[in-house]
Amino acid sequence: MLHYLQIENFAIVKQLKLHLDSGLTIISGETGAGKSILIDALSLVLGDRADSTVVRTNGGETARVSAVFTLPPAAQAWLQQQQLNNGHECAVRRVINHNGRSRGYINEQPVSVQTLRQLGEYLIDIHGQHAHQSLLKSEAQRQIVDDTVTDKRVLEQVTQAYQHWKSLKTALDNLGGQDREAKIAFLRYQVQELEAFELTTEALTTLENEHRRLANAHKLVENCQLALTLLDNEETGAILSCLNQANQILENVQKHDEQLNNITALLAGAVIQTQEAAGELRHYLHHLDIDTTRLQAVQQEIVTLQDLARKHRVRFAELPAHFEKLTNQLNELENYEENASHLEAELVQALQAYRVGAEVLHQQRVKTAQPLGEQISAEMHKLGMPGGQLVIAVSADEDAPPASTGTDIIEFLVTTNLGHAPKPLHKVASGGELSRISLAIQVISAQSSGVPILVFDEVDVGIGGGVAEIVGQSLNQLSQQRQVLCITHLPQVACQGHHHLQVSKIFKQENTHAHIKVLDTEQRVEEIARMLGGVEITSQSLAHAQEMLQHSRQSM
């Protein structure tokens, strides 16, 4: 659940610190007060798209949103895999600069926006007030069914089977075609251009090392000669001579004190190692050539290879891998018949595996569709559509080409009047009816969702009276297992909440600020009385609000 939300310089919020509890939290306020800011901030901190417009005017350079969640087991396991786990709680933060750039953090570790979004999928479902508009799309209808199934692995396996089939088909398409001979000719030219050089990672490394040595030969000779002089030169009091003298001096007196034995042994070893180092240096200097001709040849070879790398649009170090790739592509095209036959056999097997998986997915969807349609229909009855029925038709299109989501055609058929045959959703439902059907779907889908936080942003638009009370009861029921946040204008919904937040605008020093207040019992009565309507809050409206709250407590 969401425990804590802090907002700074976001939209019209200067600073807000909000502690939240379990159950149903109502968010209300006058139209235009900024109620959706809380939802926008919550979406943003969990990876929603950000731009510079969210930074409050005259609020500084950055906007910040922070949140603290209690994690469900699935989220804990996922964070553990990402090496971001910090126990059963998680602190998330998003910082947006005035230029639109943003930074994300999980448990104070920098993360990408994609990582925030992936975490959000484990924590929260947001049902917006315009959800019914996308409900008319077949893709959205399919997604509702797939979100409801218990075993999500079936769809994942179909997607993987499709991707495998698609990769094989692409490979086969690349082998054939009318331009195959042209591809072969061009690849052969590229390969011949590169095979004139020894293009292996080891060869390039050796070439670069040789160039570095030849280019610095004078410096190598000068420094090595100086080092040898310091090590072994009797005329200058070199290190080897000094070590020998020190060792002889101590050997003359070590018989008087055994503690000197270890020191003389160390000096003797140092003499031997210094002699070996000096010998190695002499050998190195003897074989070190200053070959300007070879240096020019190596430089020219490197320049040529760098030009080839630019021509082939790869980095210098990538030339060996690029050469190998071109060679493989040429071999595949030159051995077209053998490779095509092999790919065609693999493609047939991949397609067969895909069809088997798609059939399993089809059966799963058919099995899910009927009870889901019945549950949504029952919810529609509660929402003032007693003759309403929603049927989910799932049909397999055997002629359809493979797709990542299978080949099923899923369509929501609905009737709002008892005795009438269900028809496609877009042909039957009016705007108000579509809103209620959408709400019914969201309530049912939320029950099957595994996320711990559900947010409803004015999904009750166009609903009133007794139906509104039923909506509030449904949300209250959901909050027994999940934390629910609900923005609403309806007093019948508001009185069903366990907690109540009021959003209002404050005009101060020529600036507009959003203010959010946690209401106590008396303040809730006043707010619900305001929501009941009327220019002034009267004793009668207060009494009505009090009665509604008492009635809702009794039914909880």
Summary of the structure (lengths in Angstrom):
residues: 556
radius of gyration: 37.8
end to end distance: 20.8
largest distance: 121.3
contacts: 1666
relative contact order: 0.13
helix: 58%
strand: 18%
